[in-house]
């Protein structure tokens, strides 16, 4: 499975993985990662059970809507970064954050803000994401006081 830049194709990939997981069919490693993220988000299961709605729905942040596909994609990105330790040091920071938050799902939600920030800046500036700033923002989560 290769992620696509095309919104419909991307959403169909999520739907196909979820259907395959529900049929208890064997999953490729990336499919298993996607299925795990979907399992962690039961609030999205009804949407993923309705192909027409999943493909055609619009999620406007200005109306308070979270795009479930973007949200799950960020979980996937974070898990892949940690698994490959790219950028270097993220696996160590994640271990420290897990000690702090004690729940990997909650921890990933905290990590999403820095990830989203550097991705937004890269898109705005038409550049690569700033890995140094990203790691500094993640490190700040480790040292942050409650």
C-alpha positions as CSV (number, residue, x, y, z in Angstrom):
1,X,0.0,0.0,0.0
2,X,1.3,3.4,-0.9
3,X,-0.3,6.5,0.4
4,X,-1.5,8.9,-2.3
5,X,-1.8,12.6,-2.6
6,X,-5.3,12.1,-4.0
7,X,-7.9,12.5,-1.2
8,X,-10.3,9.9,-2.5
9,X,-7.6,7.3,-3.1
10,X,-6.2,7.9,0.4
11,X,-9.6,7.6,2.1
12,X,-10.3,4.4,0.2
13,X,-7.1,3.0,1.5
14,X,-8.3,3.5,5.1
15,X,-11.7,2.0,4.2
16,X,-10.1,-1.1,2.6
17,X,-7.7,-1.7,5.5
18,X,-10.6,-1.4,8.0
19,X,-12.8,-3.8,6.0
20,X,-9.9,-6.3,5.7
21,X,-9.2,-6.0,9.4
22,X,-12.9,-6.6,10.2
23,X,-12.9,-9.7,8.0
24,X,-9.9,-10.9,10.0
25,X,-7.9,-11.1,6.8
26,X,-4.1,-11.1,7.0
27,X,-2.7,-7.6,6.9
28,X,0.6,-6.3,5.6
29,X,2.7,-4.4,8.2
30,X,1.6,-1.0,7.1
31,X,-2.0,-2.2,7.0
32,X,-1.7,-3.5,10.5
33,X,-0.4,-0.1,11.6
34,X,-3.3,1.7,10.0
35,X,-5.8,-0.8,11.5
36,X,-4.3,-0.3,15.0
37,X,-4.7,3.5,14.6
38,X,-8.3,3.0,13.5
39,X,-9.0,0.6,16.4
40,X,-7.7,3.4,18.7
41,X,-10.4,5.7,17.4
42,X,-13.8,4.1,17.8
43,X,-15.4,7.5,17.3
44,X,-14.4,7.1,13.6
45,X,-15.7,3.6,13.1
46,X,-19.2,4.7,12.0
47,X,-17.7,7.0,9.3
48,X,-15.4,4.2,8.1
49,X,-18.4,1.9,7.9
50,X,-20.1,4.3,5.4
51,X,-18.0,4.5,2.2
52,X,-20.0,7.3,0.6
53,X,-19.8,9.5,3.7
54,X,-16.1,8.7,4.3
55,X,-15.2,9.7,0.8
56,X,-17.4,12.8,0.4
57,X,-17.4,14.3,3.9
58,X,-15.8,17.7,4.3
59,X,-14.2,18.6,7.7
60,X,-13.9,22.3,8.2
61,X,-11.8,23.4,11.2
62,X,-13.5,26.7,11.3
63,X,-16.7,24.8,12.1
64,X,-15.0,22.9,14.8
65,X,-14.5,19.7,12.8
66,X,-11.5,17.5,13.0
67,X,-10.5,15.7,9.8
68,X,-10.3,12.0,11.0
69,X,-8.1,11.1,8.1
70,X,-5.6,13.8,8.9
71,X,-5.7,12.9,12.6
72,X,-5.1,9.2,11.9
73,X,-2.4,10.0,9.4
74,X,-0.6,12.0,12.1
75,X,-0.7,9.0,14.4
76,X,0.7,6.9,11.7
77,X,3.5,9.4,10.9
78,X,4.5,9.6,14.5
79,X,4.5,5.8,15.0
80,X,6.7,5.4,11.8
81,X,9.0,8.1,13.0
82,X,9.5,6.4,16.4
83,X,9.9,3.0,14.8
84,X,12.7,4.2,12.5
85,X,14.1,6.8,14.9
86,X,13.8,9.5,12.2
87,X,14.4,12.2,12.9
88,X,17.3,10.9,15.0
89,X,16.4,11.0,18.8
90,X,12.7,10.9,18.4
91,X,12.5,7.4,19.9
92,X,14.3,8.5,23.0
93,X,12.1,11.6,23.4
94,X,9.1,9.4,22.9
95,X,10.2,7.0,25.7
96,X,10.6,10.0,28.0
97,X,7.2,11.4,27.0
98,X,5.6,8.0,27.7
99,X,6.9,8.1,31.2
100,X,5.3,11.5,31.6
101,X,1.9,10.8,30.0
102,X,1.7,7.0,30.7
103,X,-0.7,6.5,27.8
104,X,0.8,6.2,24.3
105,X,-2.4,7.5,22.6
106,X,-2.5,10.6,24.8
107,X,1.2,11.1,24.3
108,X,0.8,11.0,20.5
109,X,-1.9,13.7,20.8
110,X,0.6,16.0,22.5
111,X,3.3,15.2,19.9
112,X,0.8,16.1,17.1
113,X,1.0,19.8,17.9
114,X,4.7,20.1,17.1
115,X,4.4,17.9,14.1
116,X,1.4,19.9,12.8
117,X,3.3,23.1,13.4
118,X,6.4,22.2,11.4
119,X,4.3,20.6,8.6
120,X,2.2,23.7,8.3
121,X,5.3,25.9,8.2
122,X,6.9,23.7,5.6
123,X,3.8,23.9,3.4
124,X,3.5,27.6,3.9
125,X,7.2,28.2,3.0
126,X,7.3,25.5,0.3
127,X,10.2,23.8,2.1
128,X,11.2,20.7,3.9
129,X,10.0,20.4,7.5
130,X,12.5,21.9,10.0
131,X,13.7,18.8,11.9
132,X,15.7,20.9,14.4
133,X,12.7,23.0,15.4
134,X,10.5,19.8,15.5
135,X,12.9,18.1,17.9
136,X,13.2,21.2,20.0
137,X,9.4,21.4,20.3
138,X,9.2,17.7,21.2
139,X,12.0,18.2,23.8
140,X,10.0,21.1,25.3
141,X,7.2,18.6,25.9
142,X,9.6,16.5,28.0
143,X,10.7,19.4,30.2
144,X,7.3,21.2,30.3
145,X,5.9,21.7,33.8
146,X,2.2,20.8,34.3
